[in-house]
Amino acid sequence: MFHIHEVFQQVVTAISQHHSQTSVSINDRQIIHAREDEFFRSMMTVSVPDGSFDQIDRTFELNMEADVDYYYTLDGSDPSKLSPKYTSLIHLKKPFAEEIKIIGYTRGRFASEIASFSVPEISTKPDGYFDIHTKAFHIAEKPDCRYFLTFDESSPNRKSYIYENGGIYFDNTTPNSAFVNVPKIPSMINVIAVEKNKFRSGVASFKPFDCLLFFHFFVTFFYVL
């Protein structure tokens, strides 16, 4: 890594060589000086912070530059060295901030520009239904939206079953290529939705077993009659 004086010497040498080999007008020389100043300042300034949100975990991760300290705010104010220091993932919780502002500092260089990241909105909680006739679970799907499900009452995450092919079919005796078979009917189905450029929704819970009991009772009652 170059030290400040080494970078400065290289820039000065390059400028001197450029001027000695080039004949330019006063106006052109002013433009050249302005560009050289811009270049030199960019070499001596911390890069603008960059990062990304994790839609499912509802976190923000900063791409950190070596030997740079980063500070951030969540209340819309401009960050400084008095602001919280970024050390690891920022876990965002309700009520969510509207934006994250971050600045980078390091010794011997100008501070970075303040970077602003708009916090994503929350995806709409999914809606679904259990078809008692076909013993299949369906989600009212939305465009550009992914759905993650669990069948053991746990909360869905990125490793959970991904809803696709139009439904979840629970009757293995009638296989259908449009559905994905599940070995047995679970007591509860938990679902989260992840819309494009939004945080995941809250967990929506469905109890298909209750629907089957009602259907069984309904059929049995009328059969007895």
SEPA-927038 format. One record per residue (C-alpha): residue in one letter; y, x, z. Coordinates in nm, 4 decimals. Each point is the difference from the previous one (the first is absolute). Example, Ala and Ser with C-alpha at 12.3 -4.5 7.8 and 13.67 -1.06 7.14 Angstrom:
! residues 2
+----+----------+----------+----------+
! aa !        Y !        X !        Z !
+----+----------+----------+----------+
!  A !  -0.4500 !   1.2300 !   0.7800 !
!  S !   0.3440 !   0.1370 !  -0.0660 !
+----+----------+----------+----------+
This chain:
! residues 225
+----+----------+----------+----------+
! aa !        Y !        X !        Z !
+----+----------+----------+----------+
!  M !   0.0000 !   0.0000 !   0.0000 !
!  F !   0.3448 !   0.1348 !  -0.0965 !
!  H !   0.2615 !   0.0690 !   0.2632 !
!  I !   0.3522 !  -0.1316 !  -0.0529 !
!  H !   0.1530 !   0.3346 !  -0.0957 !
!  E !  -0.2771 !   0.0658 !  -0.2527 !
!  V !   0.0606 !  -0.3346 !  -0.1701 !
!  F !   0.3745 !   0.0627 !   0.0052 !
!  Q !  -0.0395 !   0.3440 !  -0.1592 !
!  Q !  -0.2216 !  -0.1373 !  -0.2742 !
!  V !   0.2458 !  -0.2782 !  -0.0808 !
!  V !   0.3005 !   0.2390 !  -0.0041 !
!  T !  -0.1871 !   0.2425 !  -0.2278 !
!  A !  -0.0946 !  -0.2795 !  -0.2388 !
!  I !   0.3593 !  -0.1266 !  -0.0121 !
!  S !   0.1407 !   0.3486 !  -0.0660 !
!  Q !  -0.2449 !   0.0637 !  -0.2820 !
!  H !   0.0760 !  -0.3388 !  -0.1494 !
!  H !   0.3777 !   0.0601 !  -0.0025 !
!  S !  -0.0285 !   0.3544 !  -0.1394 !
!  Q !  -0.2060 !  -0.1200 !  -0.2953 !
!  T !   0.1887 !  -0.3184 !  -0.0799 !
!  S !   0.3487 !  -0.0688 !  -0.1294 !
!  V !   0.1169 !  -0.3497 !   0.0999 !
!  S !   0.3224 !  -0.1949 !   0.0279 !
!  I !   0.1702 !  -0.0789 !   0.3317 !
!  N !  -0.1215 !  -0.3594 !  -0.0111 !
!  D !  -0.3563 !   0.1085 !  -0.0727 !
!  R !   0.0202 !   0.2581 !   0.2764 !
!  Q !   0.1020 !  -0.2720 !   0.2482 !
!  I !  -0.2975 !  -0.2067 !  -0.1053 !
!  I !  -0.2291 !   0.2998 !   0.0379 !
!  H !   0.1398 !   0.0770 !   0.3453 !
!  A !  -0.0523 !  -0.3611 !   0.1060 !
!  R !  -0.3610 !   0.0091 !  -0.1185 !
!  E !  -0.0592 !   0.3331 !   0.1685 !
!  D !   0.1447 !  -0.1354 !   0.3227 !
!  E !  -0.2213 !  -0.3063 !  -0.0261 !
!  F !  -0.3040 !   0.2174 !  -0.0632 !
!  F !   0.0777 !   0.2334 !   0.2883 !
!  R !   0.0580 !  -0.2898 !   0.2386 !
!  S !  -0.3265 !  -0.1636 !  -0.1044 !
!  M !  -0.1808 !   0.3252 !   0.0800 !
!  M !   0.1568 !   0.0004 !   0.3444 !
!  T !  -0.0574 !  -0.3686 !   0.0797 !
!  V !  -0.3072 !  -0.1655 !   0.1506 !
!  S !  -0.1704 !  -0.2284 !  -0.2506 !
!  V !   0.0535 !  -0.3725 !   0.0351 !
!  P !  -0.2791 !  -0.1351 !   0.2265 !
!  D !  -0.2786 !  -0.1921 !  -0.1737 !
!  G !  -0.2733 !  -0.2177 !   0.1430 !
!  S !  -0.2068 !  -0.3148 !  -0.0423 !
!  F !  -0.1187 !  -0.3102 !   0.1851 !
!  D !  -0.3604 !  -0.0919 !   0.0699 !
!  Q !  -0.0279 !  -0.3727 !  -0.0706 !
!  I !  -0.3100 !  -0.0615 !   0.2079 !
!  D !   0.0742 !   0.2200 !   0.3020 !
!  R !   0.3715 !  -0.0907 !  -0.0059 !
!  T !   0.1033 !   0.3626 !   0.0378 !
!  F !   0.2419 !   0.2412 !  -0.1654 !
!  E !  -0.0952 !   0.3589 !  -0.0796 !
!  L !   0.2513 !   0.2697 !  -0.0906 !
!  N !  -0.0784 !   0.2802 !  -0.2444 !
!  M !   0.1178 !   0.2867 !   0.2175 !
!  E !   0.1422 !   0.3268 !  -0.1304 !
!  A !  -0.0969 !   0.3161 !   0.1889 !
!  D !   0.2455 !   0.1205 !   0.2657 !
!  V !   0.2087 !  -0.3182 !  -0.0246 !
!  D !   0.0661 !  -0.2335 !   0.2923 !
!  Y !   0.0411 !  -0.3681 !  -0.0808 !
!  Y !   0.1820 !  -0.2676 !   0.1983 !
!  Y !  -0.0031 !  -0.3729 !  -0.0622 !
!  T !   0.1505 !  -0.3338 !   0.1005 !
!  L !  -0.1292 !  -0.3565 !  -0.0222 !
!  D !   0.3203 !  -0.1868 !   0.0833 !
!  G !   0.1917 !   0.0668 !  -0.3209 !
!  S !   0.2185 !   0.2787 !   0.1450 !
!  D !   0.0169 !   0.3470 !  -0.1548 !
!  P !  -0.2423 !   0.2476 !   0.1634 !
!  S !   0.1039 !   0.3286 !   0.1601 !
!  K !  -0.1554 !   0.2633 !   0.2247 !
!  L !   0.0479 !  -0.2457 !   0.2865 !
!  S !  -0.2298 !  -0.2541 !  -0.1691 !
!  P !  -0.3777 !  -0.0212 !   0.0584 !
!  K !  -0.1825 !   0.2941 !  -0.1566 !
!  Y !  -0.2717 !  -0.0734 !  -0.2524 !
!  T !  -0.3280 !   0.1581 !   0.1091 !
!  S !  -0.2685 !  -0.2311 !  -0.1391 !
!  L !  -0.0561 !  -0.3422 !  -0.1549 !
!  I !   0.2574 !  -0.2640 !   0.0896 !
!  H !  -0.1871 !  -0.3122 !   0.1109 !
!  L !   0.2102 !  -0.3045 !  -0.0788 !
!  K !  -0.0289 !  -0.3039 !   0.2239 !
!  K !   0.1588 !  -0.3431 !   0.0149 !
!  P !   0.2853 !  -0.0634 !  -0.0166 !
!  F !   0.0024 !   0.2412 !  -0.2933 !
!  A !   0.3028 !   0.2112 !  -0.0798 !
!  E !   0.1665 !  -0.0640 !  -0.3342 !
!  E !   0.0101 !   0.3677 !  -0.0971 !
!  I !  -0.0879 !   0.3514 !   0.1102 !
!  K !   0.2648 !   0.2700 !  -0.0409 !
!  I !  -0.1013 !   0.3668 !   0.0107 !
!  I !   0.1828 !   0.3332 !  -0.0165 !
!  G !  -0.1364 !   0.3555 !  -0.0086 !
!  Y !   0.1387 !   0.3109 !   0.1701 !
!  T !  -0.0959 !   0.3661 !  -0.0006 !
!  R !   0.1730 !   0.3266 !   0.0915 !
!  G !   0.2151 !   0.1657 !  -0.2639 !
!  R !   0.0061 !  -0.2955 !  -0.2398 !
!  F !   0.2096 !  -0.3111 !  -0.0435 !
!  A !  -0.1436 !  -0.3204 !   0.1409 !
!  S !  -0.1685 !  -0.2289 !  -0.2503 !
!  E !   0.1483 !  -0.3197 !  -0.1279 !
!  I !  -0.0954 !  -0.3046 !   0.2062 !
!  A !  -0.2974 !  -0.1757 !  -0.1550 !
!  S !  -0.0376 !  -0.3747 !   0.0511 !
!  F !  -0.3302 !  -0.1886 !  -0.0271 !
!  S !  -0.0064 !  -0.3805 !  -0.0004 !
!  V !  -0.2754 !  -0.1345 !   0.2254 !
!  P !  -0.2327 !  -0.2346 !  -0.1940 !
!  E !  -0.0236 !  -0.3701 !   0.0760 !
!  I !  -0.3150 !  -0.1541 !   0.1481 !
!  S !  -0.2574 !  -0.1569 !  -0.2318 !
!  T !  -0.0595 !  -0.3717 !   0.0386 !
!  K !  -0.3007 !  -0.0789 !   0.2178 !
!  P !  -0.2919 !  -0.1035 !  -0.2255 !
!  D !  -0.1311 !  -0.3536 !  -0.0277 !
!  G !  -0.3634 !  -0.0803 !  -0.0681 !
!  Y !  -0.2635 !  -0.2647 !   0.0238 !
!  F !  -0.3751 !  -0.0360 !   0.0345 !
!  D !  -0.1817 !  -0.2073 !  -0.2604 !
!  I !  -0.2691 !  -0.1838 !   0.1941 !
!  H !  -0.1808 !  -0.1053 !  -0.3159 !
!  T !  -0.0513 !   0.3465 !  -0.1464 !
!  K !   0.0231 !   0.1868 !   0.3316 !
!  A !   0.2673 !   0.2280 !  -0.1406 !
!  F !   0.3258 !   0.1277 !   0.1429 !
!  H !   0.3047 !   0.0101 !  -0.2266 !
!  I !   0.3494 !   0.1439 !   0.0397 !
!  A !   0.3039 !  -0.1578 !  -0.1627 !
!  E !   0.0784 !   0.3162 !  -0.1938 !
!  K !   0.3480 !   0.1180 !  -0.0950 !
!  P !   0.0890 !   0.2350 !  -0.2879 !
!  D !   0.0214 !   0.3723 !   0.0836 !
!  C !  -0.1615 !  -0.0496 !   0.3391 !
!  R !  -0.3070 !   0.1586 !   0.1566 !
!  Y !  -0.2089 !  -0.1568 !   0.2752 !
!  F !  -0.2107 !   0.1792 !   0.2608 !
!  L !  -0.2636 !  -0.1829 !   0.2049 !
!  T !  -0.2267 !   0.0548 !   0.2967 !
!  F !  -0.2961 !  -0.2117 !   0.1110 !
!  D !  -0.0482 !   0.1364 !   0.3523 !
!  E !   0.3236 !  -0.1330 !   0.1617 !
!  S !   0.1668 !   0.3426 !  -0.0253 !
!  S !   0.3421 !   0.0486 !  -0.1606 !
!  P !  -0.0131 !   0.0936 !  -0.3708 !
!  N !   0.1168 !   0.3426 !  -0.1179 !
!  R !  -0.0086 !   0.2066 !  -0.3196 !
!  K !  -0.3741 !   0.0619 !   0.0421 !
!  S !  -0.0825 !  -0.3690 !   0.0314 !
!  Y !  -0.1601 !  -0.2173 !  -0.2660 !
!  I !   0.2355 !  -0.0659 !  -0.2937 !
!  Y !   0.0131 !  -0.3571 !  -0.1199 !
!  E !  -0.0668 !  -0.0344 !  -0.3723 !
!  N !  -0.1937 !  -0.2006 !  -0.2590 !
!  G !   0.1375 !  -0.3306 !   0.1203 !
!  G !  -0.1810 !  -0.0511 !   0.3283 !
!  I !  -0.2602 !   0.0913 !   0.2627 !
!  Y !  -0.3334 !  -0.1742 !  -0.0488 !
!  F !  -0.2234 !  -0.0473 !   0.3037 !
!  D !  -0.3106 !  -0.1597 !  -0.1528 !
!  N !  -0.2302 !   0.2736 !  -0.1292 !
!  T !  -0.2408 !  -0.2567 !  -0.1383 !
!  T !   0.2454 !  -0.0829 !  -0.2780 !
!  P !   0.1360 !   0.3292 !  -0.1304 !
!  N !   0.3102 !  -0.0175 !  -0.2162 !
!  S !   0.1559 !   0.2991 !  -0.1739 !
!  A !   0.3485 !  -0.1383 !   0.0728 !
!  F !  -0.0524 !   0.0475 !   0.3728 !
!  V !  -0.0959 !   0.2800 !   0.2343 !
!  N !  -0.2915 !  -0.0816 !   0.2267 !
!  V !   0.0254 !   0.0487 !   0.3769 !
!  P !  -0.3296 !   0.0123 !   0.1940 !
!  K !   0.0889 !  -0.2760 !   0.2462 !
!  I !   0.2787 !  -0.2398 !   0.0827 !
!  P !   0.2349 !   0.1712 !   0.2489 !
!  S !   0.1529 !  -0.1782 !   0.2963 !
!  M !   0.3465 !   0.1071 !  -0.1167 !
!  I !   0.1681 !   0.1495 !  -0.3038 !
!  N !   0.3178 !   0.2023 !   0.0609 !
!  V !   0.2272 !   0.0632 !  -0.2971 !
!  I !   0.3183 !   0.1976 !  -0.0670 !
!  A !   0.2107 !  -0.0097 !  -0.3158 !
!  V !   0.1785 !   0.3010 !  -0.1496 !
!  E !   0.2561 !  -0.0985 !  -0.2603 !
!  K !   0.1533 !   0.2512 !  -0.2392 !
!  N !   0.2667 !   0.2182 !   0.1697 !
!  K !  -0.0379 !  -0.1891 !   0.3292 !
!  F !  -0.1593 !   0.0647 !   0.3384 !
!  R !  -0.3267 !  -0.1744 !   0.0744 !
!  S !   0.0071 !  -0.3490 !   0.1402 !
!  G !  -0.1150 !  -0.1101 !   0.3414 !
!  V !  -0.3692 !  -0.0826 !   0.0433 !
!  A !  -0.1086 !  -0.3461 !  -0.1120 !
!  S !  -0.3253 !  -0.1210 !   0.1593 !
!  F !  -0.2423 !  -0.2534 !  -0.1451 !
!  K !  -0.3128 !  -0.1473 !   0.1615 !
!  P !  -0.2402 !  -0.1078 !  -0.2732 !
!  F !  -0.2763 !  -0.0664 !   0.2531 !
!  D !   0.1987 !  -0.2909 !   0.1427 !
!  C !   0.0250 !  -0.1496 !  -0.3478 !
!  L !  -0.3752 !   0.0319 !  -0.0530 !
!  L !  -0.0771 !  -0.1662 !   0.3330 !
!  F !   0.2258 !  -0.2881 !  -0.0900 !
!  F !  -0.1626 !  -0.0299 !  -0.3427 !
!  H !  -0.3499 !   0.0128 !   0.1543 !
!  F !   0.0935 !  -0.2677 !   0.2546 !
!  F !   0.1621 !  -0.2129 !  -0.2707 !
!  V !  -0.3077 !   0.0140 !  -0.2268 !
!  T !  -0.2446 !  -0.0537 !   0.2869 !
!  F !   0.1957 !  -0.2978 !   0.1336 !
!  F !  -0.0005 !  -0.1837 !  -0.3317 !
!  Y !  -0.3622 !   0.0953 !  -0.0662 !
!  V !  -0.1028 !  -0.1619 !   0.3314 !
!  L !   0.1989 !  -0.3100 !  -0.0877 !
+----+----------+----------+----------+
